[in-house]
Amino acid sequence: DEFLAQMDQLVPWSKLCALIEPTYPKGEGAGRPTVGLERMLRIYFLQQWFNLSDPAVEEALYDSAAMRQFVGIDLGREAAPDETTVCKFRHLLEKHQLGKAIFAEVNTHLKSQGMKVSTGTIVDASIINAASSTKNKDKKRDPDMHQTKKGNQWYFGMKAHIGVDSKTKLIHSVQASAANVHDSQALPYLLHGKERRVWGDSAYRGQREVIRKAARNARDFTQQRVPKNCPPNDPLRKRNRTKSRVRAKVEHCFLIIKRIFGFDKVRYRGLAKNRHRLQVTCALANLYSARNHLLRVAT
C-alpha cells in the first residue's frame, strides 16, 4: 500500500499519457469500449514493479485491494481488464517503441525536479537469463539470445547495459544485446558526451580512445587488471579500490532492476520485446531511486 501510494504521487501520469495518446485507440465504432489510457498504463507499470505476466496481473487485480485502488477499479461496478486487453496494450507500446520515449520523458521530469545529470558516468552490464530449453513449439532456443561464460559458469540470455550518473545514481543510457556481446562494445552508446570522468570495471579497460571519441573531455577511470600474486599494498590495487567506491553505485541500479522489480530473467521471446521492457524498467527504477528527493520536493 505504501509503495503504490508513493508511486501514484511520483509518476508523471499526465505527461506519459500525453506521450502515448496519439497511438492509443479512440474506441469509436462497434465493439467493446476502450479502457482508459491511464488505467492501462497503471496496470502495465504494475507488471513491471511486481514482475507479473498478462494473466498474472489480471488475477492480481482481483486478489489485491491495494492494486485495484491504485488502478481505480471498483469490482461492484466493473470487471478488471482481462489478459487479452493487457496484452494488446503491451503490444501497442512495443509496436511504436514507446519504451525509449517513456524512459526519456521520465528523465526529463526528474531533471525538472532538480535531479540533473552530472559530468561523471559509471558503465556496467549484467546478464539477464533466458530459458535454454528446446522443449517448445519451434524445438529450439531463442535465436536472439546467446550463451556466454562468466568465471566458471555458463549463462544463456541477454545483457543489460546501462550508463549511470555518478552523483545521482540515475540511469541515463540503456542498451540491450545478446549475452555473448562484450561489455565494451556498448560503451559508446552509454555516454552522453559531456562526461569528465568515466568509471567501469576491468571489462572496459583499454577503451581510452573510444571514451575520448564519445566524450572529448572525459578521463578514463576504469579499473585495470591486477596481475596474479600482486601484493595487497600495490599502488594498482589501491587505485582500483578507490575507483570501486564510485563504481559500486551502479550495482544499486541493478539491485532495483533485478532484485526489487524481479527482472532477472526474460519474459518474452526475442531481443526487441525484452529491450522495451528494460527501457521501461529503467525509467521506473529511476523514479524509485529518486523517490525520497521527489517526495521532499512535493511537500
matplotlib code that plots the C-alpha trace (Angstrom):
import matplotlib.pyplot as plt

x = [0.0, 2.8, 4.8, 1.8, 0.8, 4.2, 4.3, 0.8, 2.2, 5.6, 4.9, 4.2, 0.9, -0.3, 3.0, 3.2, -0.4, 0.1, 3.1, 1.0, -2.3, -1.7, -1.3, -4.0, -7.3, -10.2, -12.8, -15.0, -17.4, -18.8, -17.2, -16.1, -15.4, -11.8, -10.4, -9.0, -5.4, -4.1, -5.8, -4.0, -0.7, -1.1, -1.7, 1.3, 3.5, 2.2, 3.5, 7.0, 7.0, 5.8, 7.1, 3.7, 2.7, -0.5, -2.7, -1.0, -1.7, -5.4, -5.6, -3.7, -6.3, -9.0, -6.9, -5.3, -7.4, -4.3, -3.8, -7.4, -7.3, -4.1, -5.7, -9.1, -11.3, -14.5, -15.5, -19.0, -19.4, -17.0, -14.6, -10.9, -9.4, -8.7, -5.3, -6.1, -6.6, -3.4, -1.5, -2.8, -1.8, 1.7, 2.0, 0.9, 3.7, 6.2, 5.0, 5.5, 8.8, 7.4, 9.7, 12.5, 10.2, 8.9, 12.5, 13.4, 10.2, 10.8, 14.4, 13.2, 10.7, 13.4, 15.6, 12.8, 12.6, 16.3, 17.8, 20.3, 22.9, 26.4, 29.7, 30.5, 29.2, 29.5, 29.1, 28.3, 26.4, 24.5, 23.3, 19.5, 18.9, 16.7, 15.2, 17.7, 15.3, 14.3, 11.0, 8.9, 6.9, 10.0, 12.1, 15.0, 16.3, 15.5, 17.8, 18.2, 19.7, 23.2, 25.4, 28.5, 30.9, 31.4, 34.0, 33.4, 29.7, 27.8, 24.8, 22.2, 20.3, 20.8, 22.9, 21.5, 24.0, 23.5, 25.1, 24.6, 25.2, 27.9, 26.3, 22.5, 22.7, 20.2, 20.3, 20.7, 21.5, 20.2, 21.2, 20.4, 22.3, 22.8, 24.8, 27.8, 28.4, 31.4, 30.6, 32.9, 31.0, 28.1, 30.4, 30.0, 26.2, 26.3, 28.0, 26.1, 29.1, 29.6, 31.5, 34.7, 35.2, 34.1, 34.1, 33.8, 35.1, 38.1, 35.9, 36.2, 40.0, 41.9, 38.9, 40.5, 40.2, 36.6, 35.8, 37.5, 35.8, 32.4, 33.2, 36.2, 36.9, 36.5, 39.2, 39.4, 38.7, 38.0, 39.6, 42.8, 43.5, 45.8, 48.5, 48.4, 50.5, 50.3, 50.8, 47.8, 49.6, 50.4, 49.6, 47.5, 45.3, 44.9, 43.8, 41.3, 39.9, 39.5, 37.7, 35.5, 34.0, 32.4, 31.9, 29.9, 27.0, 25.9, 25.2, 22.4, 20.6, 20.9, 19.6, 16.4, 16.0, 16.9, 16.0, 13.3, 11.5, 12.4, 13.8, 16.5, 15.0, 13.5, 9.7, 9.3, 10.9, 13.2, 15.5, 13.2, 10.4, 12.9, 14.8, 11.4, 10.8, 14.3, 13.8, 10.5, 12.0, 15.0, 12.6, 10.7, 13.9, 14.9, 11.6, 12.1, 15.7, 14.7, 11.5, 12.9, 14.0, 10.7, 8.7, 10.6, 10.1, 6.3, 5.9]
y = [0.0, 2.4, 1.7, 2.2, 5.3, 6.8, 5.8, 7.2, 10.5, 10.4, 9.1, 11.9, 10.4, 13.3, 13.6, 9.8, 9.6, 12.5, 10.6, 7.5, 9.1, 9.7, 6.0, 4.8, 3.6, 6.1, 3.4, 4.6, 2.3, -1.1, -3.5, -3.2, 0.3, 1.2, 1.1, 4.4, 5.1, 6.0, 2.9, 0.6, 2.4, 1.8, -1.9, -2.0, -0.4, -2.9, -5.7, -4.1, -3.4, -6.8, -9.0, -10.1, -11.7, -10.7, -13.4, -12.9, -9.2, -9.8, -12.3, -9.9, -7.2, -9.5, -10.6, -7.3, -4.4, -2.2, -2.8, -2.2, 1.1, 2.1, 1.3, 2.7, -0.4, -0.9, -4.6, -3.7, -1.7, -3.2, -6.0, -5.7, -5.6, -9.2, -10.6, -10.1, -6.3, -6.1, -8.0, -5.7, -2.6, -4.0, -4.8, -1.3, 0.2, -2.3, -1.6, 2.1, 1.7, 3.8, 2.3, 4.6, 7.6, 6.8, 6.5, 9.9, 11.5, 10.2, 11.5, 14.9, 15.0, 14.2, 16.9, 19.4, 18.3, 19.1, 15.7, 16.8, 14.5, 15.4, 15.0, 11.5, 8.3, 4.7, 2.0, -1.6, -4.7, -7.5, -10.8, -11.4, -15.1, -16.7, -20.2, -22.6, -25.4, -26.6, -28.0, -25.6, -25.2, -24.4, -27.1, -24.6, -21.8, -18.1, -17.1, -13.6, -15.0, -16.4, -18.1, -16.7, -17.8, -15.8, -17.2, -21.0, -20.7, -20.6, -18.4, -18.1, -14.9, -11.2, -8.4, -5.2, -2.3, 0.9, 4.3, 5.7, 9.2, 9.0, 11.7, 11.0, 7.2, 7.8, 5.7, 8.0, 5.4, 1.9, -0.7, -4.4, -7.1, -10.8, -12.2, -13.0, -9.4, -8.0, -5.2, -2.7, -2.9, -0.9, 1.7, 4.5, 4.3, 4.7, 8.1, 11.4, 13.2, 15.8, 13.5, 14.4, 11.0, 7.5, 4.6, 1.0, -2.5, -4.2, -5.2, -1.6, -1.3, -0.3, 1.8, 5.2, 6.2, 5.1, 7.2, 10.3, 9.9, 9.8, 12.3, 14.5, 15.8, 12.6, 10.9, 7.1, 5.9, 2.3, -0.4, -2.1, -5.8, -6.6, -9.3, -12.5, -12.6, -8.8, -7.6, -6.1, -2.7, -2.4, 1.0, -0.5, -2.3, 0.9, 2.8, 0.1, 0.2, 3.9, 3.7, 0.9, 3.3, 5.2, 2.3, 0.3, 2.8, 1.1, -2.1, -0.2, 0.2, -3.5, -4.2, -2.4, -3.8, -7.5, -8.0, -5.5, -5.5, -9.1, -8.5, -11.2, -13.4, -12.5, -13.0, -12.6, -14.2, -12.0, -9.1, -6.3, -7.0, -7.5, -4.3, -2.5, -3.9, -3.0, 0.6, 0.9, -0.8, 1.6, 4.5, 3.2, 2.3, 6.0, 7.1, 4.5, 5.6, 9.3, 8.8, 10.4, 13.5, 13.8, 13.4, 16.2, 18.5, 17.6, 18.6]
z = [0.0, 0.9, -2.2, -4.6, -2.7, -3.3, -7.0, -7.5, -6.4, -8.1, -11.6, -14.1, -15.3, -17.5, -19.3, -20.0, -21.1, -23.5, -25.0, -25.7, -26.5, -30.3, -30.8, -28.4, -30.0, -29.6, -29.1, -32.0, -33.8, -32.7, -30.2, -26.6, -25.3, -24.9, -21.4, -20.2, -21.2, -17.7, -16.2, -18.8, -18.1, -14.4, -15.0, -17.3, -14.6, -12.0, -14.3, -14.2, -10.4, -9.4, -12.3, -13.4, -16.7, -18.5, -16.9, -13.5, -13.4, -14.2, -11.3, -9.0, -9.7, -8.3, -5.4, -4.2, -2.9, -3.0, -6.7, -7.5, -5.6, -7.4, -10.8, -9.9, -10.3, -8.3, -8.7, -7.6, -10.9, -13.4, -14.1, -14.3, -17.8, -19.0, -20.0, -23.7, -23.2, -21.2, -23.9, -26.7, -24.7, -24.2, -27.9, -28.8, -26.7, -28.3, -31.8, -31.5, -29.5, -26.7, -24.1, -25.1, -25.1, -21.6, -20.4, -21.9, -20.6, -17.0, -17.1, -18.4, -15.5, -13.0, -14.4, -13.9, -10.3, -9.7, -10.5, -13.1, -14.8, -13.7, -15.6, -14.3, -15.8, -14.5, -17.1, -16.5, -17.8, -16.3, -17.7, -17.9, -18.0, -20.7, -20.9, -22.5, -23.0, -26.5, -25.3, -27.2, -30.4, -32.5, -30.9, -30.5, -28.3, -28.8, -31.7, -30.3, -27.1, -26.8, -24.2, -22.5, -19.8, -16.7, -14.3, -14.5, -15.1, -18.4, -18.9, -21.7, -22.3, -22.9, -21.5, -20.0, -20.5, -18.5, -18.1, -14.6, -13.3, -10.6, -8.4, -8.5, -9.4, -12.1, -15.3, -18.3, -21.0, -21.7, -24.3, -24.7, -26.5, -26.7, -23.7, -25.9, -26.8, -24.9, -22.4, -24.1, -27.4, -25.9, -24.3, -27.0, -26.6, -22.8, -22.7, -23.1, -24.3, -21.5, -19.2, -17.4, -15.8, -16.8, -14.4, -15.2, -14.2, -15.9, -18.9, -20.1, -19.8, -22.9, -24.2, -23.7, -27.3, -27.5, -24.4, -25.8, -29.1, -27.4, -24.7, -25.6, -22.2, -20.3, -18.3, -18.1, -14.5, -15.5, -13.3, -14.5, -14.3, -11.4, -12.0, -10.0, -6.9, -6.7, -3.0, -1.2, -0.8, -4.5, -5.9, -8.7, -6.1, -4.1, -7.2, -8.1, -4.6, -4.8, -8.1, -6.7, -4.2, -7.0, -9.5, -6.9, -7.2, -10.5, -8.5, -6.7, -10.0, -10.9, -7.3, -8.1, -11.6, -10.9, -7.2, -6.3, -9.6, -10.4, -13.9, -13.6, -16.4, -19.7, -20.1, -23.8, -26.9, -28.9, -28.0, -29.1, -26.6, -23.8, -24.7, -24.5, -21.1, -19.9, -21.0, -19.1, -16.1, -16.0, -16.1, -13.2, -11.4, -11.7, -10.1, -7.3, -6.7, -6.6, -4.6, -1.4, -3.2, -5.2, -2.0, -0.3, -3.4, -3.4, 0.2]

ax = plt.figure().add_subplot(projection="3d")
ax.plot(x, y, z, "-o")
ax.set_aspect("equal")
plt.show()
